[in-house]
Amino acid sequence: VYMERALTIINDGLGDILVRGNTSTRNFLMPLLDKKIGIATGLVSEVALIKVPYYDKVLALGDTSVCINPSEGQRKKIIKNICYVLDHLGVKRPKIGVLALVEKPSFHMRDTVEAQNIVRSHKMEPIADCELVGPIPWDLIVSKEAARLKGFDCPYCGEFDAVLMPNVMAGNTVMKVLGMSATSNACAVLAGTRVPTAISSRSSSVEEAYLSLCVAAAMLYEDKK
């Protein structure tokens, strides 16, 4: 009921930003995705922004709550959503790592093959204005030293702006592990919606919920410039 009221306010042009309150992910997303009252303009995905102590940049992670097991085509749209959010935050041509268990493709590991396919497709026809590397595991994404030790030749190691997750289980788990075990600050917004949408976990701190709203407000500001 509350979500329907919020969407009515948005659809009537009386609200600029949608904010998730203390409601389950399902109860928040289902009305939002509804064809009659929802505000989806394409594939909706969550872009989480997280700052961990050992990494100099804020990392964008996607998808972390919506697309449970996205196809290769859906993951390309998630890349576009990541770039859309980062562009609104002033990050141009972001460097995105396509996360996989290992850096060498193997037909035994679906995530490595999909990552290779996505990167090859991007080289033939750019998915978005970004640099795309994959398959690549987490340690090579965040550490130049790990890349040196493994002999992985990539200038972006330790400097990536975003990570494309293989599925929502991986994305949500990484975000929560870093947020709860690495004294990290995190926030999140949805992309693919008609208005900026702030979304945070019900277990998020007040600061993290506030930061999510700030990111949504920054996106709104850029849209109205």
C-alpha positions in Angstrom: 0.0 0.0 0.0 2.7 2.5 1.0 4.7 1.7 -2.2 1.7 2.2 -4.4 1.1 5.6 -2.7 4.7 6.5 -3.3 4.5 5.6 -7.0 1.3 7.5 -7.4 3.1 10.6 -6.1 5.9 10.0 -8.5 3.6 9.4 -11.5 1.6 12.5 -10.7 4.7 14.6 -10.9 4.7 15.5 -7.3 7.9 13.7 -6.3 11.4 13.7 -7.8 13.1 10.8 -6.0 11.9 7.4 -4.8 13.4 6.1 -1.6 13.1 2.6 -0.1 12.0 2.5 3.5 11.7 -0.4 5.9 10.2 -2.8 3.4 11.4 -6.0 1.9 13.2 -6.0 -1.4 10.4 -8.0 -3.1 7.6 -5.6 -1.8 9.7 -2.6 -3.0 10.6 -4.0 -6.4 7.4 -5.7 -7.5 5.2 -2.5 -7.7 8.2 -0.6 -9.1 8.4 -3.1 -12.0 4.6 -3.3 -12.5 3.7 -2.3 -16.1 0.7 -0.2 -15.0 2.0 1.8 -12.0 5.8 1.1 -12.1 8.5 3.5 -13.2 10.9 1.1 -15.0 12.2 2.4 -18.3 14.3 -0.6 -19.2 16.2 -3.3 -17.3 16.3 -2.3 -13.7 19.4 -3.1 -11.7 21.0 -1.9 -8.5 24.3 -0.1 -8.6 26.0 -0.2 -5.2 28.8 2.2 -4.3 31.2 1.0 -1.7 34.4 2.5 -0.1 36.7 -0.1 1.5 39.8 1.0 3.5 42.4 -0.8 1.3 41.1 0.7 -2.0 41.7 4.3 -3.1 38.5 4.6 -5.1 34.8 4.2 -4.5 33.8 1.0 -6.3 30.5 0.5 -8.1 29.1 -3.0 -8.0 26.2 -4.3 -10.2 23.9 -6.0 -10.0 23.5 -6.5 -6.2 19.7 -7.0 -5.7 17.5 -7.2 -8.7 18.6 -9.5 -11.5 19.0 -12.9 -9.9 20.8 -14.8 -12.6 21.2 -12.4 -15.6 21.8 -13.6 -19.1 24.7 -12.3 -21.1 22.4 -9.8 -22.8 21.0 -8.6 -19.4 24.6 -8.2 -18.1 25.4 -5.9 -21.0 22.4 -3.8 -19.9 23.7 -3.8 -16.4 27.0 -2.5 -17.7 25.1 0.4 -19.3 23.3 1.0 -16.0 26.6 1.1 -14.1 28.0 3.6 -16.7 24.8 5.7 -16.4 25.1 6.1 -12.7 28.9 6.7 -12.7 28.5 9.3 -15.5 26.0 11.2 -13.3 28.6 11.2 -10.5 31.4 12.6 -12.8 33.2 9.3 -13.6 33.7 9.3 -17.4 34.7 6.2 -19.3 34.9 3.9 -16.2 37.1 0.9 -16.0 34.9 -2.1 -15.3 36.1 -5.6 -14.3 33.9 -8.5 -15.3 34.2 -10.6 -12.2 35.0 -14.3 -12.5 36.7 -17.0 -10.3 39.9 -17.0 -12.4 41.4 -14.9 -15.1 41.7 -17.6 -17.7 38.5 -18.8 -19.6 37.6 -22.4 -19.0 34.6 -24.2 -20.4 34.2 -25.8 -17.0 33.5 -22.4 -15.4 30.5 -20.6 -17.0 31.4 -17.3 -15.4 34.7 -17.2 -17.2 33.2 -18.0 -20.5 30.5 -15.4 -20.2 33.0 -12.8 -19.1 35.1 -13.5 -22.2 32.1 -13.4 -24.4 31.0 -10.0 -23.0 34.4 -8.5 -23.4 34.8 -9.8 -26.9 31.4 -8.4 -27.8 32.3 -5.0 -26.3 35.5 -4.9 -28.5 33.5 -5.5 -31.7 30.6 -3.2 -30.8 31.0 -1.0 -27.6 28.3 -1.7 -25.0 28.8 1.7 -23.4 31.6 4.3 -23.0 33.8 2.2 -20.8 36.9 0.1 -20.6 36.0 -3.6 -20.0 38.3 -6.3 -18.7 37.4 -9.9 -18.0 37.4 -12.6 -16.9 39.1 -11.2 -13.8 39.0 -12.3 -10.1 38.6 -9.9 -7.2 42.2 -9.8 -6.1 43.4 -8.7 -9.6 40.7 -6.0 -9.7 41.7 -4.3 -6.5 45.5 -5.0 -6.3 48.4 -4.1 -8.5 50.6 -6.3 -6.4 48.4 -9.3 -7.0 48.6 -8.7 -10.7 52.4 -8.5 -10.5 52.7 -11.7 -8.6 50.3 -13.5 -11.0 51.9 -12.0 -14.1 48.6 -10.5 -15.2 49.3 -7.8 -17.7 46.6 -5.1 -17.2 47.2 -1.4 -16.5 43.8 -1.1 -14.6 44.5 -3.5 -11.8 44.1 -1.6 -8.5 42.4 1.2 -10.4 39.0 -0.2 -11.5 35.9 2.0 -11.1 33.4 -0.8 -11.1 32.8 -4.5 -11.0 30.2 -6.4 -13.1 28.9 -9.3 -11.0 28.1 -12.8 -12.4 24.8 -12.9 -10.5 22.9 -11.3 -7.6 24.2 -13.8 -5.1 27.8 -12.8 -5.7 27.0 -9.1 -5.9 24.9 -9.0 -2.7 27.3 -11.2 -0.8 30.4 -9.2 -1.7 28.6 -5.9 -0.8 27.5 -7.2 2.6 30.7 -8.9 3.5 32.7 -5.7 2.7 30.1 -3.6 4.4 29.9 -5.6 7.6 33.4 -7.1 7.9 35.7 -4.5 6.4 34.4 -1.3 8.0 33.3 -0.1 4.7 30.7 2.6 3.8 28.2 1.6 1.2 25.1 3.0 -0.5 23.0 2.1 -3.5 20.6 3.4 -6.2 18.6 1.8 -8.9 19.3 2.4 -12.6 16.7 1.9 -15.3 14.0 3.8 -13.5 12.2 7.0 -14.6 13.3 8.9 -11.5 16.4 8.4 -9.3 15.7 5.7 -6.8 17.6 5.3 -3.5 17.8 1.8 -2.2 19.6 0.5 0.9 19.4 -2.6 2.9 17.1 -2.6 5.9 20.2 -3.4 8.0 22.0 -0.4 6.7 23.1 2.4 9.0 21.5 5.8 9.0 24.6 7.1 7.3 24.4 4.6 4.5 20.7 5.3 3.9 21.5 9.0 3.8 24.4 8.5 1.4 22.0 6.5 -0.9 19.6 9.5 -0.9 22.6 11.9 -1.6 23.6 9.8 -4.7 20.0 9.9 -6.0 19.8 13.7 -5.4 23.1 14.1 -7.3 21.7 12.1 -10.2 18.6 14.3 -10.2 20.7 17.4 -10.2 22.7 16.2 -13.2 19.5 15.4 -15.1 18.1 18.9 -14.5 21.2 20.8 -15.5 
